[in-house]
Every structure is written in structure tokens, then in C-alpha cells.
Amino acid sequence: MPKVGMEPIRRQQLITATMAAIDEVGLAETTVMRIARHAGVSAGIISHYFGGKDGLLEATMRQILTDLTGAVAVRRHALEDGSPHAHIGAIIEGNFDRTQVTGPAAKTWLAFWASSMHKPMLQRLQNVNDRRLYSNLCHQFRRVMPRAEARNAARGLAAMIDGLWLRGALTPEGLDADEARLLAHTYLDQLFAHYGCTTPASHTNS
């Protein structure tokens, strides 16, 4: 009989093993047996906790999305400046948090992005993430500009964040998070200037 409290530990262990396997051989070659070997458990444990590989893949993507949401939330809660510019800056910082840019996390994101075009379950999760980013950006831009302009600014910055992340993750040396953050913050300043919004005289990136 499993020890009391073991389930969340085992589930996290299997999610970590899934990311390690994807990092090693890619999603297509990530089998239940390979994940089990990485986790040091029997393959039957995966079925027990997740119902099979698809359930584990969904849980893994949900974990990455939860990490992303948490990374943004921590930065927004720590803000001393509650301006739209500061909140958007925190969103940028969270999207390039270490939980999103390390080798296993980055390769898992890339694998899920590609697979979401063919797997409805992953596509739903990706759509939730896309809508959340756009909605959060649009809400902050809407505080300082008309609706149509706020929507355009949110679309532009969301595309900038995704594009920087994707191009960086595809480079042989991996994503340079510091450079990506700098470029995204610079673009944010340009958006505020373009739409005639006030930009703080100085702001510190996390």
C-alpha cells in the first residue's frame, strides 16, 4: 500500500521525468517506459496516477502553465508601483522566468506547441494560455488607452513575447532570457510612446 501523502510526490516525480525524457529525445520518442526509467518506477505507476501517457502529458503541460502563472503573480504582488507599465513589465518578467526557459522546460514547451495542432487536449490548454496573456495585457493597456488601441498593443506585445521566446528556444545555445526581457521591455516603452502614454522615468526589472 502506498504511503500516505505519497501521491503528490510521485505525480511531481513523473512530471519531472516526462520533461527530462522530452529534453532527451523529443516528444515523439518519449515512451511510457522511458519516462518510467527516468523516474525510477514501474510503467504501471503512470497508468495508476495519470491513466496513461496522454494523461501524463496533459498534467505536465498544466504544471508548466501553473509555474508560468505563479511566476507572473509573484512579480505582480511584489510591485511597489501599481501602474499599468509596471504590471505589464511584471508579466514580461514572468514569461521569461527560469521555470519557462531552462532546457527541459523550453523543449517541453516547443513539443507541446507543435503537438497542440494535432491534439485537441493540448490545443485547449494552449488556447487558455494565449487568451490569459492577451487578456492580462489588454486589461493593463486599457487603463491608459482606448479599447481598440489597447487590443492592438496587447496583440503586438503578446506576439513579441512569444516570438522572442520561440526564436531564443530554437537557437543552439538556448534562450538568452536577459536579452529577451530587455527587448520586450524596450518594445513596451515604444508602445507607450507610440500611443502617447506616460512611461515611468525609471523602472527596475526583476
C-alpha positions in Angstrom: 0.0 0.0 0.0 1.4 3.4 -0.9 2.5 5.7 1.9 0.0 8.4 2.9 1.0 11.7 1.2 3.0 9.9 -1.5 0.7 10.6 -4.4 1.6 14.3 -5.0 5.3 13.4 -4.6 5.0 10.6 -7.1 3.0 12.7 -9.6 5.6 15.5 -9.5 8.3 13.0 -9.9 6.7 11.6 -13.1 6.1 15.1 -14.5 9.7 16.0 -14.0 10.7 12.7 -15.6 8.5 13.5 -18.6 10.2 16.8 -19.1 13.6 15.1 -18.8 12.6 12.5 -21.4 11.3 15.1 -23.8 14.5 17.1 -23.4 16.5 14.0 -24.2 14.7 12.5 -27.2 11.7 14.7 -28.1 8.0 14.1 -27.6 7.6 11.5 -30.4 10.2 9.2 -28.8 9.1 9.8 -25.2 7.5 6.5 -24.3 5.9 5.4 -21.1 8.9 3.1 -20.5 11.4 5.9 -21.0 9.5 8.1 -18.6 9.3 5.3 -16.0 13.1 4.7 -16.3 13.8 8.4 -15.7 11.5 8.4 -12.7 12.9 5.1 -11.4 9.5 3.5 -11.2 7.4 0.8 -13.0 5.5 1.8 -16.1 2.3 0.7 -14.3 2.6 3.7 -11.9 2.0 6.1 -14.8 -1.4 4.4 -15.6 -2.2 4.3 -11.9 -1.8 8.1 -11.4 -2.5 9.5 -14.9 -4.4 6.8 -16.9 -1.6 6.6 -19.4 0.8 8.7 -21.4 -1.8 11.3 -22.7 -2.9 12.0 -19.2 0.7 12.5 -18.0 1.4 14.8 -21.0 -1.6 16.9 -20.1 -0.6 17.1 -16.4 2.9 18.1 -17.5 1.6 21.0 -19.6 -0.7 22.0 -16.8 2.3 22.1 -14.5 4.3 24.4 -16.8 1.3 26.7 -17.2 0.9 26.7 -13.4 4.5 27.6 -13.0 4.1 30.4 -15.5 1.0 31.8 -13.7 2.9 31.7 -10.4 6.0 33.4 -11.8 3.8 36.3 -13.1 1.8 36.5 -9.9 4.8 36.7 -7.6 6.2 39.6 -9.6 2.9 41.5 -9.7 2.3 41.0 -6.0 5.8 42.4 -5.2 5.2 45.6 -7.2 5.5 48.9 -5.3 4.4 50.8 -8.4 0.9 49.7 -9.4 0.9 51.5 -12.8 -0.1 49.6 -16.0 3.5 49.9 -17.2 4.8 48.1 -14.0 2.2 45.4 -14.2 2.9 44.7 -17.9 6.6 44.7 -17.0 5.9 42.0 -14.4 4.1 39.9 -17.0 7.1 40.2 -19.3 9.4 39.1 -16.5 7.2 36.1 -15.5 7.1 34.9 -19.1 10.9 34.6 -19.1 11.2 33.2 -15.6 13.7 30.3 -15.1 10.8 27.8 -14.9 10.0 28.7 -18.5 13.4 28.9 -20.1 15.5 26.1 -18.8 16.4 23.3 -21.3 13.8 20.7 -20.3 11.0 23.4 -19.9 11.8 25.1 -23.2 11.9 21.8 -25.1 8.7 20.7 -23.5 7.0 24.0 -24.5 8.2 23.6 -28.0 7.0 20.0 -28.2 3.6 21.0 -26.8 3.3 23.9 -29.2 3.9 21.6 -32.2 1.6 18.8 -30.8 -1.2 21.2 -30.0 -2.0 21.5 -33.7 -2.9 17.8 -33.7 -4.0 17.0 -30.1 -7.3 18.8 -29.0 -6.4 18.4 -25.4 -3.1 20.3 -25.7 -4.7 22.8 -28.1 -7.3 23.7 -25.4 -4.6 24.3 -22.9 -2.5 26.4 -25.3 -5.6 28.4 -26.1 -6.2 29.1 -22.4 -2.6 30.3 -22.1 -2.9 32.5 -25.2 -6.1 34.1 -24.0 -4.8 34.7 -20.5 -1.7 36.5 -21.8 -3.7 38.6 -24.2 -6.4 39.4 -21.6 -4.0 40.4 -18.9 -2.0 42.7 -21.2 -5.2 44.2 -22.7 -6.6 44.9 -19.2 -3.5 46.9 -18.3 -3.2 48.8 -21.6 -7.0 49.6 -21.4 -6.2 51.6 -18.2 -4.3 54.2 -20.3 -5.6 54.0 -23.8 -8.9 53.4 -25.8 -10.1 49.9 -26.3 -9.1 49.5 -29.9 -5.6 50.7 -29.2 -5.3 48.6 -26.1 -6.2 45.5 -28.1 -3.6 46.3 -30.8 -1.0 46.9 -28.2 -1.8 43.7 -26.3 -1.7 41.7 -29.6 1.6 43.2 -30.5 3.3 42.6 -27.2 2.0 39.1 -26.9 3.4 38.3 -30.3 6.7 39.9 -29.3 6.9 37.8 -26.1 6.1 34.6 -28.0 8.4 35.4 -30.8 11.3 36.2 -28.6 10.8 33.0 -26.6 10.4 30.9 -29.7 13.4 32.2 -31.6 15.5 32.0 -28.5 14.5 28.5 -27.7 15.3 27.3 -31.2 18.9 28.6 -31.1 21.6 26.1 -30.5 22.8 27.9 -27.3 19.3 28.2 -25.9 17.3 31.2 -24.9 19.1 34.3 -23.5 16.4 35.3 -21.1 18.1 38.6 -20.1 18.3 39.7 -23.7 14.7 38.7 -24.4 13.5 40.6 -21.4 15.4 43.7 -22.4 14.0 43.6 -25.9 10.4 43.1 -24.6 10.7 45.9 -22.1 12.1 48.2 -24.9 9.2 47.3 -27.1 6.8 48.1 -24.2 8.4 51.5 -23.8 8.0 52.1 -27.5 4.3 51.1 -27.4 3.6 53.6 -24.6 5.4 56.3 -26.5 3.6 55.5 -29.8 0.2 55.7 -28.1 1.1 58.8 -26.1 1.1 57.2 -22.7 3.2 58.2 -19.8 6.2 56.0 -19.2 7.8 56.0 -15.7 11.0 58.0 -15.6 12.8 54.9 -14.3 11.7 51.3 -13.7 13.6 48.3 -12.4 13.3 44.9 -14.0 13.1 41.9 -11.7 
